[in-house]
């Protein structure tokens, strides 16, 4: 386990999620689809703004994709978000990520930081339009979006509400090590071994002293099957250094969530092998309590995987099922609640 590996593996939250992603969608009758372009640093972003019928100004929701290449409509769950928010009179804005579709550039380093800056520009782009209600722009995000949205808000972005789907409630080092543990579990290991792998791996990457690092790596080397899912190698003391705490890998979205009183819906699937669902539920529930946020709701859905599909195991490679009806009910209820509060 090298410190540099943690930056690559964890801060990027490198998941490739394609199951259930719609190839295309049809705009609702009367809706207007407008191509919108904006810039953020070196990136040129291009996306679709789907406007409901009527002059506005309309409330809006921005779709924040997970990791990996995503075009504006190929985000798992996008079709349901567009349909449900659109039917409630919301404009829906999504864009091709850098390196995908019509957007330029490539997200390589400081992925969360760059994506948060892009999101801030996206919000500003909508807020400047006369047909959008600048006070009613909210966010829906999947997976890595659960880190991007709070980071953008913590840096000054204004969001009227937030929907977090399988977004996690810990830093991306812990989240990355959760994935490692779940690969072991999906390979036949007991769940307790998966939890042990997460804990030991996190301690190795976050070690403040070489002695702590050695103890954690020695423990990791003793985990059966670990080399097959996450190669472990002891770094000599002369080549080792603790990971700088200012790296985005240490960003914990809960540090922001616990300061918010906006409506927030956080939904997790019990069978999620990419984001720790139990820790996620506990993290969000505790954050709502600390913030005194009476508009926050968090739910754990049984028999549901990372992208809100009904599944048997949630393990990578399992064919996708149908979208969980309970998730859609929660989304409908949330949209009704925030619409009544406008």
C-alpha positions, 0 to 999 in steps of 0.5 A: 500500500503506497500513499500515492496509490490512495490518491489515485484509487480513493480521491477519484472514487473510480467506479464504472457504473453502467448497469441501468444507464439509459441510452436515450430518453424522450422529452415530455410533451411541451418540454423544451430541450436547450443545449447550454455551454459554459466554462470552468477553468480549462474545461468547456462543458456542454449539456442539456437544459430541459425546460418545462412548458411555460415562461417561468421562472422555473425551479431547477435541479442539476444532475451530478453524475458519479465517477467514470465517463458520463454523457448528459443522459447516460447517468444511471437513474437520469431518466427517472430524475428527469421525468419526476422533476420535470412532471413537477415543473422543474427544469433539469440540467445535466452535462457531459463530463470532461472527456465525454460527449461534447465536453473538453478536457480530462479529469485526471488529478484533483477530481473532486476539486475540479468537479466541485468547481464545475458544479459551481459554474453550472449553478451560476449559469442557471442562476443567471437565466431569466427563465430559472428561479435562482433561489430554487436550484437544487442538486441530485447526485449519484455516488461520487456526486455525494462528495462533489455536491457537499464540496461545492456547497462548502466552497460557497455554492448555493443549493436549495435542496440536495438528493444524495443517492449512494453518496457515502458519508466518509472520506474517499480513503475509507470509501476506497477501502470499503470497496476492497473489503467488499471485493473480498466478500463478493469473492466468498469471504465472510463479511467480518473479513471485509470490514477488517480489510476496510479498517486495516487499509484505511489505517495504512493509508492514513498512518501518521508515523512509520511504525503505525504504517508498518503495523497496518501493512503487516496486518493487511498482509495477513488477510487471506486473498488481499493480494488478488483484490488490492496488492499490498507491499511494504514501503521502506522507511526511507521511501515512506511519508505520511499522506498530506492531510490537505489532499482531497482524499481526506475530504469528508462530505459530512463535515459540510452536511452537518452545517446545512438546514436545507432539505436533504434526501439521502438514500442507500442500498443495503447491497451496495458494494461500492459505498458503505451503506450502513456507515452512510445511513449512520453518518447522515442521520448523525449529521442531521441531528447535529445540524438540527436539520428537520428537513433531512431524511435518510433511508436504507433500502433492503435488496437494493444495490448501488444504482438503486436497482433491485439485486440479489448480491449487489456484487460487480458483474451481477445483471441489473434488476429493476429500479427499486419502487421504494426509491422512486416513492421516496423521490416523489415524496421529496419532490412534493415536499420541496414543491409545497415549500416554494 
